[in-house]
Amino acid sequence: MAGYGPMARRGEVGDDVLRARALVLVDDANDTRVALVALDLLSGSAALHARVAERLERFALDQIVLAGTHTHSAPGRFFGNPFYDFFTIEPAILPRRWRFDGAWAAGLCQTIAETIRAAESAATDAVVGIGVHELWGVAANRSEPAFDANPEAEEWPEVLGLGPAPDLPPRQQKVDPRVVVVGAFPRDAAKPSEALALFATFGCHATALGVAQETYARDWPGVAVDRVAAALGADRLALGLGGAGDVSPLPPDLLDASDDPTTVQGPELATRRGAAVADAIVAAVHEAASNAGDAVLQTIMTTWAPPTDVAQGGLPLIAGAEDARSSLHPRVHEGMTRRRPRAPQGSKWPLPLPRFFNRLCHAAPVHRLHRIHIGDHCFFTVPGEPTAAAGARIGAAMCELHGVESASPIGYANDYAGYFTTPEEYALQHYEGASTMYGTETLPTLIRDLMRDGDERATEPTSFVVDEDALDQALAELSAVLDAGEALRLDDGEEGAVQLLYADDGLAAPTLTVDGAAVEGDSIVLEGPRGETVRWAIFLHDRLREDSEVQLEVSEERVAIVCANSR
């Protein structure tokens, strides 16, 4: 199962059915179409996004949005990018259960493509409306001090265009309570019960079931979808998530570090949360029906490139979030930063993860972003987990620069690149900030790129799944070169990386030279128990250039070396 890292268990098929659900909108007058697809998965992925588009004749990449419900009780192994799938290579360091599964991903793509085709084939003349309903008291901010560091916190929720929050515990006031629905209705019967199709978002983690869940399940979003179907008399809803990065379904009094969330997580909590969200969606559907009419549809796809080549994740991420603490908490706790300031401004930098881990925390060179304008409202996608404040900040920029009346996020869309926090939240290094892999400029650069009107990179491949057969052949060729004592030359024309893998217990550390200079200080990734296979890996970035000479000297045993582009 995806979502709980090393604590994740191998899932089993249960009674719950994971689905792909699509709302397809077509604006004939504007020659525009879009498929908004909600997947009962942790997130969308670049691998799925590109391959679904390849299977569809009438939808291009810029017309498809794949958004995960972020259930932590669904399978992984479909991401197809180095952030999760670096260890697709053999021999592998991490268990196969974490690695990309090409057959599983291909089946997903086929299912998604068929869903979009089915939605398109059922299309009919319709009017469209947007409904918004405030839902308080079912979600709580799990990183309250980080949220409070934002300037938006002083006037929250007025920042969202809402009235004052009701009298609730502070944690439950510091969330985005908007349930946003876009609904398509028959032109002659714009009634909630006549809805042709609905797409909704709400910002809250799908972690109500918890890490103890043994079978694949949709968590509270599944309960909400089923309850809405029962209330409206038809199964018409695709449900995604909004600014959920720092928002939990747990009761606010169970978000303290000393509390064990598993005492309340389970089907009962998922049912309560899903039922409340369903009621709010039905209310928003009524509003959408009341204002339904002709609306201009516009879709824009651009890309976001991470602002740094080296991930800047902090140690608090390995302690886990309040929804699921790891065994390292509280020895590794939220707020851990360097003791001595390193930045010129004097602010503390995060205490980074070991170098080898940060070198692996790259998702892809670019991530596709969407703006979907439906009348006066704009949905914008985030390829990961935006916090409530991050989503509000993007929305404010959208309203200011593009003249829309309202804007809201679709998180976990098209790809996954970790968390998206504000610079203020990143500086405090709570779990969300520590899990923002590309540093303090992550959100500012995302906002900048979302505002652009497209770019050429948007249609370029962003998925780099390793071809294991080709890798095996390369390993054999490289081993022969090393056996002959020849120098290995990089000729890919770009900055590169060397991954050194060698096995058999008891090997001496190798001497590695690049252009005649010895390389020192690189990190050991993993050591196995004595008597078993041992694998190390050395990662070098920004040192290797075209035609660099790399040589290895290792006593007694043969070494295999793999060269790859650092991106």
BATITOR-736735 format. One line per field, with one value per residue (C-alpha): residue in three letters; x, y, z. Coordinates in steps of 0.5 Angstrom, whole numbers. Example, Ala and Ser with C-alpha at 12.3 -4.5 7.8 and 13.67 -1.06 7.14 Angstrom:
rest [ALA, SER]
px [25, 27]
py [-9, -2]
pz [16, 14]
//
This chain:
rest [MET, ALA, GLY, TYR, GLY, PRO, MET, ALA, ARG, ARG, GLY, GLU, VAL, GLY, ASP, ASP, VAL, LEU, ARG, ALA, ARG, ALA, LEU, VAL, LEU, VAL, ASP, ASP, ALA, ASN, ASP, THR, ARG, VAL, ALA, LEU, VAL, ALA, LEU, ASP, LEU, LEU, SER, GLY, SER, ALA, ALA, LEU, HIS, ALA, ARG, VAL, ALA, GLU, ARG, LEU, GLU, ARG, PHE, ALA, LEU, ASP, GLN, ILE, VAL, LEU, ALA, GLY, THR, HIS, THR, HIS, SER, ALA, PRO, GLY, ARG, PHE, PHE, GLY, ASN, PRO, PHE, TYR, ASP, PHE, PHE, THR, ILE, GLU, PRO, ALA, ILE, LEU, PRO, ARG, ARG, TRP, ARG, PHE, ASP, GLY, ALA, TRP, ALA, ALA, GLY, LEU, CYS, GLN, THR, ILE, ALA, GLU, THR, ILE, ARG, ALA, ALA, GLU, SER, ALA, ALA, THR, ASP, ALA, VAL, VAL, GLY, ILE, GLY, VAL, HIS, GLU, LEU, TRP, GLY, VAL, ALA, ALA, ASN, ARG, SER, GLU, PRO, ALA, PHE, ASP, ALA, ASN, PRO, GLU, ALA, GLU, GLU, TRP, PRO, GLU, VAL, LEU, GLY, LEU, GLY, PRO, ALA, PRO, ASP, LEU, PRO, PRO, ARG, GLN, GLN, LYS, VAL, ASP, PRO, ARG, VAL, VAL, VAL, VAL, GLY, ALA, PHE, PRO, ARG, ASP, ALA, ALA, LYS, PRO, SER, GLU, ALA, LEU, ALA, LEU, PHE, ALA, THR, PHE, GLY, CYS, HIS, ALA, THR, ALA, LEU, GLY, VAL, ALA, GLN, GLU, THR, TYR, ALA, ARG, ASP, TRP, PRO, GLY, VAL, ALA, VAL, ASP, ARG, VAL, ALA, ALA, ALA, LEU, GLY, ALA, ASP, ARG, LEU, ALA, LEU, GLY, LEU, GLY, GLY, ALA, GLY, ASP, VAL, SER, PRO, LEU, PRO, PRO, ASP, LEU, LEU, ASP, ALA, SER, ASP, ASP, PRO, THR, THR, VAL, GLN, GLY, PRO, GLU, LEU, ALA, THR, ARG, ARG, GLY, ALA, ALA, VAL, ALA, ASP, ALA, ILE, VAL, ALA, ALA, VAL, HIS, GLU, ALA, ALA, SER, ASN, ALA, GLY, ASP, ALA, VAL, LEU, GLN, THR, ILE, MET, THR, THR, TRP, ALA, PRO, PRO, THR, ASP, VAL, ALA, GLN, GLY, GLY, LEU, PRO, LEU, ILE, ALA, GLY, ALA, GLU, ASP, ALA, ARG, SER, SER, LEU, HIS, PRO, ARG, VAL, HIS, GLU, GLY, MET, THR, ARG, ARG, ARG, PRO, ARG, ALA, PRO, GLN, GLY, SER, LYS, TRP, PRO, LEU, PRO, LEU, PRO, ARG, PHE, PHE, ASN, ARG, LEU, CYS, HIS, ALA, ALA, PRO, VAL, HIS, ARG, LEU, HIS, ARG, ILE, HIS, ILE, GLY, ASP, HIS, CYS, PHE, PHE, THR, VAL, PRO, GLY, GLU, PRO, THR, ALA, ALA, ALA, GLY, ALA, ARG, ILE, GLY, ALA, ALA, MET, CYS, GLU, LEU, HIS, GLY, VAL, GLU, SER, ALA, SER, PRO, ILE, GLY, TYR, ALA, ASN, ASP, TYR, ALA, GLY, TYR, PHE, THR, THR, PRO, GLU, GLU, TYR, ALA, LEU, GLN, HIS, TYR, GLU, GLY, ALA, SER, THR, MET, TYR, GLY, THR, GLU, THR, LEU, PRO, THR, LEU, ILE, ARG, ASP, LEU, MET, ARG, ASP, GLY, ASP, GLU, ARG, ALA, THR, GLU, PRO, THR, SER, PHE, VAL, VAL, ASP, GLU, ASP, ALA, LEU, ASP, GLN, ALA, LEU, ALA, GLU, LEU, SER, ALA, VAL, LEU, ASP, ALA, GLY, GLU, ALA, LEU, ARG, LEU, ASP, ASP, GLY, GLU, GLU, GLY, ALA, VAL, GLN, LEU, LEU, TYR, ALA, ASP, ASP, GLY, LEU, ALA, ALA, PRO, THR, LEU, THR, VAL, ASP, GLY, ALA, ALA, VAL, GLU, GLY, ASP, SER, ILE, VAL, LEU, GLU, GLY, PRO, ARG, GLY, GLU, THR, VAL, ARG, TRP, ALA, ILE, PHE, LEU, HIS, ASP, ARG, LEU, ARG, GLU, ASP, SER, GLU, VAL, GLN, LEU, GLU, VAL, SER, GLU, GLU, ARG, VAL, ALA, ILE, VAL, CYS, ALA, ASN, SER, ARG]
px [0, 2, 2, 6, 13, 17, 11, 6, 4, 2, -5, -10, -17, -23, -30, -28, -27, -22, -25, -23, -29, -29, -33, -32, -33, -34, -34, -36, -36, -29, -27, -24, -25, -23, -23, -23, -21, -21, -17, -18, -10, -5, -4, -4, 3, 7, 7, 0, -2, 3, 0, -7, -6, -3, -9, -14, -15, -19, -16, -9, -4, -7, -14, -13, -13, -11, -12, -12, -16, -10, -13, -7, -10, -9, -3, 3, 8, 5, 9, 14, 19, 26, 22, 19, 22, 30, 31, 27, 34, 37, 41, 36, 37, 30, 24, 21, 14, 16, 18, 15, 10, 10, 4, 0, 1, -1, -8, -9, -8, -13, -18, -17, -18, -24, -27, -26, -28, -35, -36, -35, -40, -45, -44, -51, -52, -52, -51, -46, -45, -41, -43, -39, -41, -37, -36, -33, -31, -29, -22, -16, -10, -4, 2, -2, 5, 7, 0, 1, 7, 4, 1, -5, -7, -8, -14, -16, -21, -23, -17, -21, -27, -31, -34, -31, -30, -35, -33, -29, -22, -17, -14, -21, -21, -14, -17, -20, -27, -29, -33, -33, -37, -38, -44, -47, -54, -59, -61, -68, -68, -62, -64, -59, -63, -62, -54, -51, -44, -41, -33, -32, -26, -25, -18, -17, -12, -15, -12, -18, -17, -10, -4, -7, -12, -11, -15, -15, -20, -22, -22, -27, -28, -31, -36, -37, -38, -43, -47, -48, -50, -55, -58, -58, -61, -55, -48, -45, -39, -32, -29, -21, -18, -16, -11, -10, -3, -3, -10, -12, -19, -17, -20, -16, -14, -11, -6, -1, 6, 5, -2, -3, -8, -9, -14, -19, -17, -21, -28, -32, -28, -28, -35, -37, -32, -35, -42, -41, -37, -43, -48, -44, -43, -50, -51, -46, -50, -56, -52, -49, -56, -59, -53, -52, -52, -47, -40, -34, -29, -21, -15, -8, -2, 4, 10, 14, 21, 24, 28, 34, 38, 39, 33, 33, 29, 29, 30, 23, 20, 23, 19, 12, 6, 1, -3, 2, 8, 14, 19, 24, 19, 21, 28, 27, 22, 19, 22, 29, 34, 41, 44, 48, 45, 48, 44, 46, 39, 41, 35, 36, 36, 33, 37, 38, 37, 44, 47, 45, 37, 37, 40, 35, 29, 28, 21, 22, 26, 19, 12, 5, 1, -6, -11, -18, -23, -30, -34, -31, -28, -21, -19, -11, -7, -1, 3, 3, 1, -1, -2, -9, -5, -1, -7, -10, -4, -4, -11, -10, -5, -10, -15, -11, -7, -12, -19, -23, -28, -25, -20, -19, -14, -14, -8, -4, -6, -2, 5, 7, 13, 12, 9, 8, 9, 9, 17, 14, 12, 18, 23, 19, 21, 15, 13, 10, 16, 21, 18, 18, 24, 26, 26, 24, 23, 18, 12, 14, 16, 10, 6, 10, 10, 2, 1, 4, 0, 4, 11, 14, 16, 9, 9, 16, 16, 17, 18, 24, 23, 29, 29, 31, 33, 37, 41, 43, 46, 50, 52, 55, 59, 61, 64, 68, 71, 73, 75, 80, 82, 80, 77, 70, 68, 62, 59, 52, 54, 50, 52, 52, 52, 55, 52, 57, 54, 58, 56, 59, 61, 68, 70, 74, 72, 74, 78, 74, 77, 74, 79, 85, 82, 80, 73, 72, 66, 61, 55, 54, 47, 46, 50, 47, 48, 55, 55, 49, 50, 52, 51, 53, 52, 56, 52, 56, 52, 55, 62, 62, 62, 62, 68, 70, 74, 72, 76, 75, 80, 78, 81, 79, 72, 69, 65, 60, 59, 53, 53, 46, 44, 43, 36]
py [0, 7, 13, 10, 9, 4, 2, 0, -7, -11, -10, -15, -15, -13, -11, -4, -3, 2, 6, 11, 17, 22, 28, 30, 38, 40, 47, 46, 54, 55, 48, 46, 40, 37, 30, 31, 24, 22, 16, 12, 12, 16, 21, 22, 20, 23, 15, 15, 22, 20, 13, 15, 21, 16, 11, 17, 20, 26, 28, 31, 32, 39, 36, 31, 32, 25, 27, 22, 22, 21, 14, 11, 4, 4, 0, 4, 2, 6, 13, 12, 17, 17, 20, 13, 8, 10, 3, -1, -3, -9, -11, -7, -4, -3, -9, -10, -8, -1, -1, 1, -5, -4, -9, -6, 1, -1, -4, 3, 7, 2, 3, 10, 11, 7, 11, 18, 15, 12, 19, 22, 18, 19, 27, 31, 38, 41, 47, 48, 51, 52, 51, 52, 50, 51, 45, 46, 41, 35, 37, 39, 43, 38, 43, 49, 53, 52, 55, 61, 63, 65, 72, 69, 66, 73, 74, 67, 65, 72, 70, 65, 70, 67, 69, 68, 61, 58, 57, 51, 48, 53, 47, 46, 53, 53, 49, 50, 49, 49, 44, 46, 42, 43, 40, 39, 39, 38, 45, 44, 41, 44, 40, 37, 30, 31, 32, 29, 29, 32, 33, 36, 37, 38, 39, 33, 27, 21, 17, 16, 8, 9, 4, -2, -2, -9, -9, -4, 1, 8, 11, 17, 19, 13, 13, 20, 18, 13, 17, 22, 17, 15, 22, 24, 17, 16, 15, 21, 24, 24, 27, 29, 33, 40, 44, 37, 37, 39, 37, 31, 27, 26, 29, 36, 33, 27, 31, 32, 28, 24, 21, 15, 16, 9, 9, 12, 11, 6, 4, 8, 15, 14, 13, 19, 24, 21, 22, 29, 31, 28, 32, 38, 36, 35, 42, 45, 41, 45, 51, 49, 47, 54, 58, 53, 56, 57, 57, 58, 53, 54, 49, 51, 47, 49, 46, 47, 45, 44, 50, 46, 40, 38, 36, 40, 35, 35, 30, 31, 28, 21, 22, 21, 26, 26, 21, 16, 17, 13, 9, 15, 20, 23, 22, 26, 31, 37, 43, 40, 45, 47, 50, 55, 60, 59, 63, 71, 73, 69, 64, 57, 52, 45, 40, 36, 28, 24, 26, 20, 20, 27, 25, 20, 25, 28, 26, 29, 35, 38, 37, 39, 44, 45, 51, 50, 56, 54, 61, 65, 60, 57, 50, 49, 43, 42, 35, 34, 36, 43, 46, 50, 56, 54, 53, 60, 63, 60, 62, 69, 70, 67, 71, 77, 76, 72, 76, 70, 71, 65, 59, 53, 47, 40, 37, 30, 31, 29, 27, 27, 31, 31, 37, 44, 49, 56, 59, 61, 54, 51, 55, 52, 45, 41, 35, 38, 43, 38, 34, 40, 37, 43, 48, 55, 57, 51, 55, 62, 58, 54, 60, 63, 57, 56, 64, 62, 61, 54, 52, 47, 43, 41, 36, 33, 26, 27, 19, 15, 8, 4, -1, -7, -11, -6, -5, -12, -11, -5, -8, -14, -9, -5, -10, -13, -6, -6, -13, -10, -5, 1, 8, 9, 15, 19, 21, 23, 30, 33, 33, 25, 21, 15, 9, 4, -3, -8, -15, -20, -19, -17, -12, -7, 0, 2, 8, 12, 17, 22, 26, 23, 26, 22, 22, 22, 23, 20, 16, 9, 7, 0, -5, -12, -17, -21, -27, -24, -20, -13, -7, 0, 6, 12, 18, 24, 30, 36, 33, 29, 32, 30, 26, 25, 19, 15, 9, 4, 0, -5, -11, -18, -17, -15, -8, -6, 1, 5, 12, 16, 23, 26, 29]
pz [0, -2, 4, 10, 7, 11, 15, 9, 9, 3, 2, 0, -4, 0, -1, -3, -10, -12, -18, -23, -24, -30, -31, -38, -40, -48, -50, -57, -58, -56, -58, -52, -47, -41, -37, -30, -27, -20, -18, -12, -11, -7, -13, -20, -24, -30, -32, -32, -35, -41, -42, -42, -47, -52, -51, -53, -60, -58, -51, -51, -45, -43, -43, -38, -31, -26, -19, -13, -7, -3, 0, 4, 3, -4, -8, -10, -16, -21, -20, -26, -23, -19, -13, -12, -17, -17, -14, -20, -22, -21, -16, -12, -5, -3, -3, -10, -6, -7, -14, -21, -24, -31, -32, -26, -29, -36, -33, -29, -36, -40, -34, -34, -42, -42, -36, -40, -47, -43, -40, -47, -50, -45, -46, -48, -48, -41, -37, -32, -25, -19, -12, -5, 2, 8, 12, 19, 25, 21, 19, 23, 22, 24, 24, 28, 29, 22, 20, 25, 22, 15, 14, 12, 19, 22, 17, 16, 13, 10, 6, 3, 2, 7, 14, 21, 23, 28, 35, 34, 37, 34, 30, 26, 25, 21, 15, 8, 9, 2, -1, -8, -14, -21, -24, -31, -31, -37, -40, -39, -31, -27, -21, -16, -17, -25, -25, -31, -27, -21, -20, -12, -8, 0, 3, 8, 9, 7, 13, 17, 16, 19, 18, 21, 15, 12, 5, 0, 1, -1, 6, 7, 0, -2, 4, 1, -6, -4, 1, -5, -10, -5, -3, -11, -13, -18, -18, -21, -17, -18, -12, -11, -5, -5, 0, 5, 6, 13, 14, 18, 19, 27, 32, 34, 41, 38, 34, 40, 39, 45, 42, 39, 33, 32, 38, 34, 26, 23, 19, 24, 23, 16, 16, 20, 16, 9, 11, 14, 7, 3, 6, 5, -3, -3, -1, -6, -11, -10, -10, -17, -20, -18, -22, -27, -34, -40, -38, -42, -41, -42, -40, -40, -39, -37, -33, -26, -25, -18, -16, -14, -17, -10, -5, 1, 5, 13, 18, 21, 15, 17, 24, 21, 21, 26, 23, 23, 27, 26, 31, 31, 34, 39, 38, 31, 32, 28, 28, 28, 24, 24, 31, 27, 21, 15, 10, 10, 13, 19, 18, 20, 15, 15, 18, 12, 11, 10, 3, 0, 1, -1, -8, -9, -7, -14, -18, -25, -29, -30, -27, -31, -28, -31, -30, -32, -32, -32, -32, -27, -23, -24, -21, -21, -20, -16, -17, -9, -3, -2, 5, 6, 7, 0, -3, -1, -3, -10, -11, -9, -14, -19, -18, -18, -24, -28, -26, -24, -18, -14, -15, -11, -12, -14, -11, -12, -19, -25, -21, -14, -12, -4, 0, -2, 4, 4, 5, 13, 14, 11, 15, 21, 19, 21, 18, 12, 11, 12, 7, 2, -2, -6, -1, 1, -7, -8, -8, -11, -17, -17, -17, -22, -27, -26, -28, -35, -41, -43, -45, -50, -44, -42, -48, -47, -43, -35, -34, -33, -31, -32, -37, -33, -39, -42, -35, -35, -41, -39, -33, -37, -42, -36, -32, -38, -39, -31, -32, -37, -33, -38, -36, -36, -40, -40, -46, -45, -46, -40, -32, -30, -24, -22, -18, -15, -14, -11, -7, -3, 5, 7, 1, 2, 1, -7, -9, -14, -18, -23, -28, -24, -17, -11, -9, -2, 3, 0, 3, 5, 3, 6, 10, 10, 16, 16, 12, 7, 1, 2, -3, -2, -7, -8, -11, -15, -18, -21, -21, -28, -34, -41, -42, -35, -33, -28, -25, -20, -16, -11, -8, -9, -12, -19, -19, -23, -25, -28, -31, -31, -32, -26, -28]
//
